[in-house]
Amino acid sequence: MKHALVTGGSGGIGAAICRRLARDGHHVFIHANRQADKAEALAREIRAAGGSAQAVTFDVTDAAATAAALEAITADAPLQILVNNAGIHDDAVFPGMRPDQWQRVIDVSLNGFFNVTQPLTMPMIRTRWGRIITVSSVAAITGNRGQTNYAAAKGALHSASKSLAQELASRGITVNVVAPGIIDTAMSEQAFDADAIARIVPMKRAGKPEEVADLIGFLASAEAAYITGQVISINGGMI
């Protein structure tokens, strides 16, 4: 049984990822920051279904708190699957964007990626097996009005992942990015109605969180051992 950590695991896409990894036989650490109750409820659900899971709470923007949490959850066994899913929106057109809006989004997505991933790379190297998968967005590829901060943070993760993939490839560790389009979550329901989705998406529907989770489940598997350094879109043909 491999141990997996899913940051932002209490949200719509994150929860689907946790369920999929648990079904695949992994012990899943479900990360949350402000939604610890949702992470605990999901862990109970997974355990009731016969899986193995537990909730963990820490702020990915706090390097010291993150390091302490990672040390605790790796005390018994190394983490070999990491899904960087934590991220936030704080949208505004760029001329009116406040410095704190820029900084918060960068802190969670990009600095959070460093704070979580960097301490786990050497333990993965020692086991000579690992999967690092980061959830990005179609906005990082095409751009999106009002999301300069979000697109910048997610786009930086593409470059970071490609570089990290080259560093770790010879050690049996793959590093990939999954870039979803419009996915049927509470967040997307507030931004896109059915008519908008039909105009934007050639498949005329939003994706399901489970479809994103299935792709990540494959990338986390042994069968995906020769896929690394890739940004894989899942967007119903938007681009």
N, C-alpha and C positions, 0 to 999 in steps of 0.2 A: 504494500500500500504506500503510494507516494503522498507526500504532504503538499497541499496547494494553498496559496493565499490569494484571495480576490479582494483588492481594495475597492471601496465603494460597493461592497457586496450586498448591501441592503436595498439598493435601488432596483428599478425595473430590469434593466439589462444585467446588472450585477447579480441579482437573485437568480435569474435564469442560468447564468454561468455557473453559479454555485451548485444549483440542482444538477446540471449536466455533469460537472466534474465529480460530484458525489455518486451519481449513477455509474460513472466510469470506474468507480472503486477507489477513489482518492479520499483521503481525509482533508476536509476543506475548512480553512480558517476564514470566516466571514467577517470582513473588516467594516467597521462603521466609525463615524466620528460623532455626529449629533443624533443619529438614529439607532442607538444601541438596542432599543426595544425591538425594532424591526429585525436587526441581525440576530438577536436571541430567539425571536419567534421563528425565523427561517431555520436556524440551527435545530430547534426542536422539531420542526416539520421534517427536515432531512433525516434526523435520527429516527423519527416515528416511521419513516418509509424504509428503514433499514440501512441508511447511509451513516456516514461518520462526519460530524461537523461540530464546530464550536465558534462562538462569536468572540471577536477581539475589538477593542476600542482604543483608538489613538488618532492624533491629528498628524496627517502626513506632512504638513508644513513645519512641524516641530521636529527637528532632526534628533534631538536628545530623547524625546518621548518615543519617537519611532524606533530608534536604536534599542531602547529598553524593551519595547514590546516585541521586537524581532528576536532579541536575545531570549526572552521568556518562551516564545512559541517554538524556538529551534533548540531548546535545551535537550529534548529527548530524541529528535530526529531532524535532519536538514530539510529545508524547503526546496523542492525541486521543480515546482510549477508556480510561477508568479504571473498573475493577471493584474496589470496596472489599469484599473477601471475608474479610479477616483478622478473626478473633474467637476467643475462648476461653470455655469454661465453667469455673466454679469454684463448684459448687453447694453451698448450705447453707441451712437454714431461717433466716430473718432474725434471730430472737433469738440464734442461735448463730453468726452470720456474723462472721468476723474482719475487721478493717479492711483487711488486705492482700488478702483475697478480693474485697472491694468494689472496691478501688483497681485491682487487676490487670485485672479484667474491663472496668472503665471505661477504663483506659489503652489497652488494645488496640483495643477497638471504637470508642470515641468520640474519645479523643485521637489514636489512630492515624488515624482518618478525617481529622482536621484536619491532622496532620503530612504526610499524603500528598496530600490534595486541595488544600489552600490554595496550595502552590507551583505547582500545575499549572493553576490557573484563568486566570491572566493569559496564559500561552502559548496556551491554548485560545481566549481572547478574541481574541488577535491573528490566529488562523487563522479565526475566526468559524465554527468547527465543533467540536463536542465532545459526548461522551457520558459522563456520570458515573452509574454504577449501583452501588448499595450493597446488599449482601446482608444482610437482617435475619432475622427469625424470626416465626413465629406467636405466640411467647411475648410479643413486643412489643405484640401486638394484644389477646390474651386474658389475658395474665399466665400464670404457671406456678408452682406451689408449689416452693419451694427455689431459685428463680431470680430473686429480686428484683433482684440486681445485673445479671444478663444482660438481663432485660426492661427495666430502666432504661436500660442502655446502648443497646440496640437501639431502644427507643422514642424516645430522644433523636435517633437518626439519622433517624427519620421526620420529626421537626420540622425538623431542620437541613436535610434534603434539600428539603423543601417551601419553606423560606425561600431556600435557594440557587437553587432552580429559578426563583424570581421574579427574582432578581438577574441571572441569566444568560440568561433566555429570549430577550431581544432580540438576543443575540449568536450565535444559532444553536447554543446548547449546551443539551442536555436533562439533567435530573437526576431520577432515579427510584430507587425502592426495590423490591426483590423480596423477599418475605417467605415463605420456604418453611415447610411443615409438617414432617411426618416423612419424611425422605428416606433412602433405602437407602445408608447409609454405615457405616463402622466405629463411629462415635460413636453412631448411632441403634441399632445392633444391641445395644449394651450397655444401652440404656435401655428398649427396647420389644421384646417378643416378638410372635409372630404373632397371638396371641389379643388382646393389648392393642391392636394396630394395627386389628384387625377391629372392636373396640368403638369406637375413637376416630374412625376414618376411614370416612366413608360409602362410599368406593370400595373399602374392605376390603384396601388394600395400601399399602405405602410408595411414595413417589414415587421416580423414578430421577434420579440426578444429571444425566443427559443431558436430562431434561425441564426442569430448572431452567436448564441451559445453553442450551437452545433458546430459552427466553423471553428470557434475557439477550442472546443473539445477535440476536434481533429488535430489542430495545431499543437495541442498539448500531448498528443499521443505519440507512441513509438513510430507509428506509420508516417509521421510528418518529419522524420529525422533529416531529410535532405532539403527541407524548405527553411530558409533563413534569410534575413535581411530584406524581407518583402513587406510592402504595404498592400494589403488585400482589401479591396472595396466590397461592400455588401449593401447595395443601394437600389436594387430593382431596375438597373439600367439608366440611372440618372446621368452617369458619365461613362 
